[in-house]
Amino acid sequence: MPLPADKKRLLYNKAREIREKIVWVTEKCGGSHIGGAMSQTDLLVSLYYNRLRINPKDYKWEDRDRFILSKGHGGVGHAVILGDLGFFPEKDLADFNKTGSPFGMHLDYLKVPGVDASTGSLGHGLSIAIGMALGACLQGFQWRTYCLLGDGECNEGTIWEAAMSASHYKIYNMTTIVDRNKFMIDGPTESVMGLEPFAKKWEAFGWRVIEIDGHDLDQIDDAFDAVEAEKTKPTVIIANTIKGKGVDFMEDQAKWHYAGLDSEMSKKAIEAIRKKYPLV
Ligand SMILES: Cc1ncc(C[n+]2csc(CCOP(=O)(O)OP(=O)(O)O)c2C)c(N)n1
């Protein structure tokens, strides 16, 4: 079902704002994993502004939903959203990844309010999410666990060990998403370490697969609903995205996996975002 028009407008404008803030923080801190932060933005905005039951004023609320950014290098985009929601003063992001700042490039759950697990070493978030989901189930809690993986991250064997155990334990109170931007740190995923047939691999591990355009807010929302309605097995959403999405000169290029922006480039990036996403 399409999102209500006012909700869709809110999410669309918010995603544009988050992309601009990622550019701002990247300029300030001298460099970030901006390509993957841009590809994940519509997914995270859909989660944080329309799905997760969380409370920025009480970030340890026991009944909150949990979110694990398994592709921990996307922390810059996660931090910008948490700051925007008021988990901490947004101005603190001016010191992102600087000595003495609570924000490292990979977020630390002991230092950043709103972060449920420290990630950065790829391949571990899905196992953490499964532990949380299983824990919720065994203790009768209703909250849900959400986990975002990178596609390059799926080269890690631990992802597939976790996938096996999730289907063994029939974990359906968890929503797993793969940011399938088809690029990793040093090139296209299919030339570094081929993942295809990707959907079939998940199916072979006992998962239901839903494939979507990971920048289409209606499709994202529908997929979240469908996963929550599934009561027999784990589901993965393969979200087809574009690395660097929103900044034309960054899109689909591995060189923007990690990069810095001087003030000139930063201005160009903001202009590109505003052109691509006129306010509605
Ligand atoms: C265990 C481990 N090995 C290597 C790295 C270095 N590394 C950081 S990002 C990255 C590529 C990840 O690609 P992908 O998951 O596709 O991320 P995205 O394109 O969404 O940014 C790698 C290999 C790491 N963080 N952890």
The ligand as an ORCA input file, in Angstrom:
! r2SCAN-3c Opt
* xyz 1 1
  C      36.205     -7.745      9.166
  C      36.446     -6.534      8.305
  N      37.210     -6.653      7.199
  C      37.439     -5.563      6.426
  C      36.929     -4.344      6.768
  C      37.235     -3.129      5.920
  N      36.077     -2.645      5.184
  C      35.424     -1.551      5.569
  S      34.111     -1.204      4.601
  C      34.434     -2.526      3.604
  C      33.580     -2.835      2.409
  C      32.194     -3.130      2.795
  O      31.381     -3.178      1.674
  P      29.843     -3.098      1.820
  O      29.421     -4.014      2.909
  O      29.242     -3.367      0.492
  O      29.586     -1.628      2.315
  P      28.881     -0.382      1.577
  O      29.150     -0.479      0.112
  O      27.437     -0.497      1.872
  O      29.500      0.821      2.219
  C      35.541     -3.234      4.055
  C      36.059     -4.451      3.414
  C      36.148     -4.266      7.955
  N      35.580     -3.112      8.357
  N      35.900     -5.370      8.685
*
